[in-house]
Structure formats: structure tokens, C-alpha cells
């Protein structure tokens, strides 16, 4: 069995879920039996500029992995409208091998719009994929409930209104494990959601009881976690406190997924959490022998999502 995405691919998805981290360490996925398959990696976010595109090739597990060794260079890469109009042309980036950046004007990704990617390698291999972007997504209320989850204790301030000052707002300075945190929204027509939680500190203390972990487990505790795909049929998502290990500034991002992102994540347990991290929330979907790729001529992801986010400051648990 080969590993197509060993450390070097699907970096965009991992980067987005992790927040602003530049430490790109996605987990392994299973590739087709043939080596050298082209791996496409690009994720469109509604209302954001078109992203970089990453191209690499699958490699055997017993091969020494290098980014340069698997990178695909010199390809013709473009994103088109559903009608075939070229919207963004790409060129080899000055930087990581296999990365392609928009060359020229770079518009914003529109909601509820079909986009097509077309990749022609220097050797004449054609890779294509299509995504239909979700509608815009916005959380109407971020609330703190009582311990029973029955009554609203506080409605949180938002990054949208306060920016970085949100961390100093008393409503958003929350002792660890006090009540339940819930996002409420009008549910868009998407198959599922995924949640990314990022502790923005570099050296803040643990807020969980360290005695319940072994030394090895403590070393594995991460500041970046993500959930499996979540249905959110009730148009609410709750953030369990066991998804937070560290105090300080904490960012939560909720992604409304397109079919491509959803199918890949629900069939790839490795993408339900940052490498080395613990995933949280209930799984949506069944176990699969290999990931579902909506890519013709290759594997990987050309997907899209709309996103909303908020942040708060986690204080030590009140005794």
C-alpha cells in the first residue's frame, strides 16, 4: 500500500482547520496501489481570495519523503467558472516546491457558485475537479449555557464586533469547564460542518488536570484540534470542554462544508484532527477502506467551505 499524502499533501485543509499555523503536518492517507498518482490540494473559502494550489505525486511508504521529491512543477493550472471562463491563472510559486500561486488579478470566492480546476502537467497529464461553494454562513449567537445546557448564562461578544479586544471582554473570559459553549445559526444547505479549535498561545498552562495523563500523553497534547464532520441538524453546535487543554486566547472556527470536503473528511479519519491531536465530537458517516476523492485524473481535494469564527479567553477552572 502506498501513501499519497504523507506529510506533504492536503496541507491547505490542515492549515485552514489549524488557523494561522504554518506547521503543516497532515496525517497519512491511503493512495491507490500505483505510485506516482498526482495529488491535488486546494480549498476555496467563501469571500476569501482564491488560495494557493499544491500539486505532488503519491509515493511508497518505504520511500524517503522529501517535498522536492514529490512536487509537481511546471504545470498549467487554472480555475474556471462553470461556464468555462478562466477566472484565475496560476504560476509556480517562489517558495515551497509544488505550490502554485495566483498570477495576476485574484478575485474573491463567491457563495453558491460552481468552480472548476484544470491542471495540465508538463508531461500532458490532465487533472480536473469541480466544487459547488456553500452559501455564506454566519453564527447568529455564541452563548454560554448553564451546566445542564438548559439556560443561557451569557451571550458572548464576537470577533466580528470587537476584533482582538474580544479577549478582554468580560463576557468572553470564561473559566475552564464553566457551563457549556454553543453556537446557534440558521443552517445552510450543506452536508455537514467541521470545527477547528486553536489555542493561540505559545506557552500557556494546562487547564485540564495533568494527573489524568501519562507523561507520553502530556507530550502529545496539542494546541490545535478539529472535529469529525458534524450534522448540526438542530442548527446548533456545542464545543465540549474536553477539546480544550490549555488556557489563554482560544479561537473557534466552524466550516460549512461542500460535498467534496465532506466526503474526504468523513472517509479519512486522519483528517478529523491535526496530526498528533485528539479529534472531538461524534462521527458522521461510515468507515471506508480508502478516502473518497472527487478528482478526475488524480486524487486529493478540490473543495470549498464557508466559515464563521469567534474567540474567547480560557481562565483556570474556578475551585
N, C-alpha and C positions, 0 to 999 in steps of 0.2 A: 504494500500500500504506500502511496506517495503522499506528501504533504504539500499542497499547493500554496498555502497561505502562511507558511511557517515564519512567523515574526515579521515578514516583510510586506504582507498584503492586508487588504481591508483596514488599512491604517486610518482612513477617513472616518469610518464608523466608530472605531475605538477612540479616536481623537475627539469626535463630537460628544460622545457619551461621557468622556472624561472631563470635558470642559475645555480649559485652555492649556492642558498639559501638552508638552512636546515630547514626552517619553512614550514613544509609540511601541507598545509591546503586546499586540493582539495574540490570542491563543491560536493553537493549531486547528486547522480544519482538514477534512479528508478530501482528497482530489480524485479525479478519475485515474484509472490504472496507468494511463500513458503519461509519461513525463513530458515537460515542455509545453503544456497547455497554457495559453495566455490567460492571465488573471487580471480582470478589470476591477477597479476600485474607484467609485465616485458616488458621492451622496449630495443631493441637492436639498437645500433648506429654503423653504418659502420665505421670500422677502430679503434673502441674503444674496450676495453676488454668486455667480457660478463658481464652483470650487475647483481646486486642482484635481487632476485625474492621474491615477497611478496605474502603471502597466508593468507586469512582471510575468514570469513563467513558473509553472509548478516545478518542484524539484523533489528528488527522492529524499526520504527521511535520513538515509545514511550519507547524504552529501553534506559537505561543509557549506553552511549557508553564508552567503555574503549578499548584500543588497546589489552591489555591482554585478555579481554573477547571475542574478535572476532578472535584472532590469531589462525592459524592452525599450530600445532607443530608436529614434528616427521615424516614428510612426506618424501618419497623418491622422489627427484627432479633431473631431468637430462635434458640436451639439446642434441639432436641428429641431425645428418646430415639427408638430405633427404633419404639417403640410409639406415638409421638406426644405423650408427656408433655413439657411445656415445662420445660426444665432451667435455662436461663439466658436472661434478657431483657436486651436491650442498649439503651443510650441514647447520643445524640450526646455525644462527649467534649468536655471543656473542654481544647482543645489543637489538634492538627493537624486541619485540615478533612478530613472523610471518615472519621474514626476513630470507632468505636463501642466503648464500654467496658461491661462487665457492670454492670447496675443491680440492686443487691441481692445476695443470697447468691451466692457463686461457688464451687461445689464443685470438686474435683479431677477431672481426666480419668481415666477408668478404662481399663485394658487390655482388649483383645479385646471391645470394645463398639461398637455401631453408634450413630453420632450423625448427626443431620440438621440442616442450617441452612436457615432460611426467611427471605428478605428480601422485603419488600413496600415499594416506593418510594412516595413521596408522589404520584406520577403513576399508581400502580396497576400497575407492572411487577413481576412475580414472578420471583425467582431462587432456585433450590434446589440443594442438593448433599448428598451422603451420603459419610461416611467410616467405615471399619471400623478401629478402632485396633489396632495390633500388640500382641502380648504384651510384658510387661516384658522389657527387655534389659539384661544385665549382663556386662561383661568379667570373666572369671574370673582371667586373668593378663595383666599388661602386662610384657613381657620384652624384654631386650636380648640379641640373638643375636651370635655372632661374625660376622666379615666374610663368611664363606661361608654363613651362615644355617643352620648345622647344629647348633650347641650353644648352650645358654642360658648367657650370661655373668652375667646379673643379673636378678632379678625386682624390678621397680620397686615402690616404695611407692605408695600411692594417695591421691588427694584424699579419698576416702570415709573413710579411716582417719586421715589427718593434717591435712586442711584445708590452709590456706596454708603450714603447716610442711613440706609436701611438697617445696617448692623448696629447703629447706635440708638435706634428707636426702641423704646421700652417694650412695645408690642412684639418685637422680634428678638428679644433677648430671653431665651427660653431655657430653663433648667432641664437637663437631660431627663428624659422619661416622664416629663410632666404632661399628662393628658395625651391626646392623640392629634397628629397633624393631618389635615385633609385638604385636598384641592377639589374645588367644585367648578363645573364648567358646563356649557352647552356642548353635548357630544357631537363632533363632526362625523361624517360617514366614512370611517376608517376601520380597518380590520382589528387594530389593536394599538396599544400605546407602549412605550418603554420609558423608564425613569432612570436618569443618571443623577447620582449624588456625589458631590465633590467637596471635601474639606479643603479650604483654600489656604490653610496654614502650613508652615513647613515643620514646626516643632511643638505644636500644642500638645497638651497632656491628654491621656486617655480619659474618657468619661465613663467607660464601662469598667466593671470590676475585673482587674487584671488577674485575680486569683483563679478565675474560672478557665483561664487559658494556660496551656503549656508554653514553655519558652519558645518552642518552634512555632506554635500558633501565633504568639505575640509578634514574632518577626514577620509573619505573613499578613498581619492586619494592614489593610490598605486605606488610603485616604480617598480612593475613587472606587465607586461601586455602581453597578447597573442592574436593573431588574430583568427577568424574562419578559416576554410580551404579555401585556395585561389587557383584559377585555374592557374593564371600566364601563360595563353596561348601565350602571346606575349613574353615570356621568360624575363619578367621584373617584378619587384615588387617595388612599391613605399611605402615609410614609411611616413604616414601622421603625421604632427607635433602635431595634437591633441592626438596622442598616447604617447606624452611625456609631463610630468608635471613638472619635476624637472631638474635643471641644473647639470652640472658636468659630470663625466665619465658615458657613456652610451654604453651598449653592445646590438647588434642586432644579433640574430641567426635565420637562415632560414632553415627549416626542409623540405626535400623532403620525403613525406610520403608513406608508404606501404598501401595496401588496408585495413588492419586491423585497423591501427591508423586512417586513413581517415574515415572509416565507423563509428568508435566510436565517433570521434570528431564531424562529421557532423550531427550525430543524438543525440548529447549530448551538448546542449547549455552551460551547466555548465563548460565544458572543453574548451570553447572558450575564457576563461580569467581566471586568477588567482582568487581565492576566494576573493571577495571584490573589484575586479578590473574591469575596463571597457574594453571590447573587442573592437578591431578596425578592419576595413576592411569590405568587403562585404561577406555575407554568400554564401557558395557553397553547394547546397543540399536543401532538403525539411525538413519540420517539421516531427518528428516521435513521436509516443506515448511512445516508450521506446528505449533505445540505442540498436545498433546492435553490438552483441558480436560474434566474431569468435572463440569461445571457446566451446569445447565439454565437457560436464560433469560439467560445471560451467559457470561463467560469468567473465567479466573483459577484460583484454587486454594482448595479446602477440603479439606485433607489432615491427616495425623496421622503421628506417629512416636514411638517410644520411644528413649531416649538413655542412653548412659553416657559418662563423660569421665575424663580424667586429665591430669596436668600434670607438667612437668619443667623443669629449668634447663639451657639450652644454653650450654656453655662454648666458647671458641675452640678450633679444631682443634689437637690436640697435634702438634707437629713432631718 
